[in-house]
Every structure is written in C-alpha cells, then in structure tokens.
Amino acid sequence: QVQLVESGGGLVQAGGSLRLSCAASGSIFSINVMGWYRQAPGKQRELVAAITSGGWSDYADSVKGRFTISRDNAKNTVYLQMNSLKPEDTAVYYCNAGVVVASLMEYWGKGTLVTVSS
C-alpha cells in the first residue's frame, strides 16, 4: 500500500508565501511523475504543476512565475513553493504520483487547504 501525505497548507494574506510538502511512503519501487492539483469550491480539480523523476517540470499558466515545484527522489517527496499568492489560489491542494509497485498506479493524497485572504 502506498500513502501520500501532504502538509504545509494554511491561511496566508495575499502576496504571501507557503510551501507545501508531500511525502510518499509504502512499498515503492519507483515514482514517475509527481504533481500538485487543486480544487476550489464549485470548480473542477485542475493541474497546478508536475515534475518528472528527471526534474522536468510544467506549470499551469495561472501559476507560472509564482510557484515552483521540486522533488527529493531519495525522500520520495515533492514540494510546491508558492509565492505572491492571490485570493484565487484558495483551494484544496492535492498531491498526485505515478508509483511503480508491482505495476504503475496513480495515487492521491487527501489534500491540504490553502486559504489566501485579500
């Protein structure tokens, strides 16, 4: 069984910063892509950023230049540094990973709430 546990969410004023972390644990052989998604109230879940095991990353247009995704492969952990936060960034942020156990499977964390006040 594989678990993804997020941390680092909270309340911050507009213009502030937060750093999210997501640690994967369990019977992991390897992890391919790791990413962050978010879901705001009344909206669909959307991709925020993703990063491969080799370090290639991609971002949603709405967060480019403000958010940075990184990962520590030795710790099976992915991070999301969020700067210049805006009220529209308010959402539950979910960690996602493609994990190879016996085969490649997709796993999700339970989410961490980020609230940006104006």
C-alpha positions in Angstrom: 0.0 0.0 0.0 1.2 3.5 -0.9 0.3 6.6 1.0 0.8 10.3 0.0 0.7 12.7 2.9 0.5 16.5 2.3 1.5 19.2 4.7 2.1 22.9 4.7 -1.3 24.4 4.0 -2.9 27.2 5.9 -4.1 30.8 5.9 -2.0 33.5 4.4 -2.5 37.0 3.2 -2.4 38.0 -0.4 1.2 38.5 -1.5 2.5 35.9 1.0 4.1 32.6 0.6 3.5 29.0 1.6 5.4 25.8 1.0 3.6 22.5 0.5 5.2 19.1 1.0 4.0 15.7 0.0 5.8 12.5 1.2 5.1 9.1 -0.4 5.5 6.0 1.7 4.9 2.3 1.4 6.1 -0.5 -0.9 7.5 1.8 -3.5 9.8 0.6 -6.3 10.0 3.9 -8.1 7.9 7.1 -8.7 7.5 8.6 -12.1 5.6 11.9 -12.3 4.6 13.7 -9.1 2.3 16.6 -9.2 0.0 19.1 -7.4 -3.6 19.6 -8.3 -6.1 22.0 -6.7 -9.8 22.2 -6.4 -11.6 25.4 -5.5 -15.2 25.4 -4.2 -17.6 24.8 -7.1 -14.8 24.2 -9.6 -13.2 21.2 -11.1 -9.9 19.8 -10.0 -7.0 21.3 -12.1 -3.4 20.6 -12.5 -1.1 23.1 -10.9 2.4 21.7 -11.5 4.1 18.4 -12.3 7.6 17.1 -12.2 9.3 14.0 -13.6 11.9 11.9 -11.8 14.5 13.6 -14.0 13.4 17.1 -12.9 11.5 18.2 -16.0 8.6 20.4 -14.8 5.5 22.0 -16.1 3.0 24.6 -14.7 -0.5 25.9 -15.2 -0.4 29.3 -16.9 -2.1 30.8 -13.8 0.9 30.0 -11.5 3.9 30.3 -13.9 6.5 32.7 -12.4 4.9 32.4 -8.9 5.0 28.7 -8.0 8.0 26.3 -8.1 7.7 22.5 -7.9 10.7 20.4 -6.8 11.3 16.9 -5.5 13.7 14.9 -3.5 13.8 11.5 -5.1 15.7 10.0 -2.1 12.9 11.0 0.2 10.0 10.3 -2.2 8.9 13.8 -1.5 7.6 16.6 -3.7 7.3 20.3 -2.8 5.4 23.3 -4.0 6.8 26.7 -3.2 4.0 29.2 -3.7 4.9 32.9 -3.8 2.9 36.0 -4.5 -0.3 34.2 -3.5 -3.6 35.6 -4.7 -7.1 35.0 -3.3 -7.9 33.0 -6.4 -5.2 30.5 -5.3 -7.5 29.5 -2.5 -8.3 25.8 -2.9 -7.6 22.3 -1.5 -4.3 21.2 -2.9 -3.8 17.5 -3.7 -0.6 15.6 -4.2 -0.6 13.1 -7.1 2.0 10.5 -8.0 2.5 7.7 -10.5 4.1 5.0 -8.4 5.5 1.7 -9.5 4.8 -1.1 -7.0 4.1 -4.2 -9.0 2.9 -2.0 -11.8 2.4 1.7 -12.4 -0.6 3.0 -10.4 -1.8 6.5 -9.6 -2.2 7.7 -6.1 -3.7 10.7 -4.4 -3.2 12.4 -1.1 -6.1 13.6 1.0 -5.5 17.2 0.3 -4.4 20.3 2.3 -6.3 23.5 2.4 -4.7 26.8 1.3 -6.7 30.0 2.0 -5.4 33.3 0.7 -7.1 36.4 2.2 -7.4 39.7 0.5 
